[in-house]
Amino acid sequence: MVEEYLKAANLQEDLDALGFNLVGFGCTTCIGNSGPLQPEISKAVNDNDLVAVSVLSGNRNFEGRISPDVRANYLASPPLVVAYAIAGDMNIDVTKDPLAHTPDGKPVYLKDIWPTSKEVAELVDTIVTREMFQAKYADVFKGDERWQGVEVTDSETYDWPASSTYIQNPPYFQGMSKGAGTISDVKGARVLALLGDMITTDHISPAGSFKPGTPAGQYLTERQVAPRDFNSYGSRRGNHEIMMRGTFANIRIKNEMLDGVEGGYSKDASGNQAAIYDAAMSYVEQDTPLVIFGGKEYGAGSSRDWAAKGTNLLGVKAVVAESFERIHRSNLVGMGVIPFEFTNGDTRHSLNLTGDEVVTIEGLAGDFKPLSMVPCTITYADGTDKTIQLKARVDTEVEIDYLKNGGVLHYVLRNLAAA
């Protein structure tokens, strides 16, 4: 429909002349699918540590999301996006500075090109018609020739092709018993990440594009997928192998365990710097549980189930933060990861955490109640211990049941089986 009414309004030709070509529908720009910057621009940004800026009319502006090379993203209405593109400069006041000059040197201001409400209304009334919608959506479920050409097996269940890099059978239910289990204490856990305030779900599970050198990129390269066909984390969320490798892999996340290092890195079981996925797997191989420490509003931003799923699959048993965004808190519980809040003014800073500590959280086994206060013993690298009180942000009785079942997915399946 967008394509139809832009053409009918004689706007697309002028938009094309400005570089606003219609290249896709839906989540293109705001999910990072606009494609890479020109190589020379990308090189200049990275070689000189430039803070590159975008202006977009999407609905998300997390750093690194629109492009791995772009740190700052401003959300604006589509006409303002065009206006800033004409100006080509963020260091102007578009309400009073000229956007550009005509060939004869006359300044052109935003007010000169901004349509009136009357002009917009007249275009909508004459161009956007009921008949246009009826014609476009009459056969919407047929799809194009590529959709119709997809080969499918006539079966009531999906056969999980092993060669697919988009969809894999997730491991959530491996070894699942018929009955619920119990909640266990977290004993001898190691720290996977020390994170700051306002860690968003896009820091935890980025949705945008990724490069060949990342764990996810290496996974696809090993399966003969060319970088131009990587697509994005968001498009590959049906493959847990890629999403696990993308968890905490935002290029702008900062793990305070590592001084001056930006991106998804941690220390592995040998104490060496490694990609967070590789570090986590080194502990999984040793059957060592992991914890995350964070600051205020951990899990802020858009709700994203993979921010909790990926955390679970990396072997993280607990997240300890100063406070949580409400939806991410419940998502963590739903995936069997227990969220805890510091109490008595404790923070990762006041406790002088470095990430080299061993953490044990007790009071979870047995008669564990919602919002319980539980002891957490931190053993520092020099062998000294400190015990603090944590508030378990398991807020309701049903969330206790989720944890006993290993998560909400197991809880639902067991209830369906019992019925």
Summary of the structure (lengths in Angstrom):
residues: 419
radius of gyration: 25.3
end to end distance: 45.5
largest distance: 81.4
contacts: 1211
relative contact order: 0.10
helix: 31%
strand: 16%
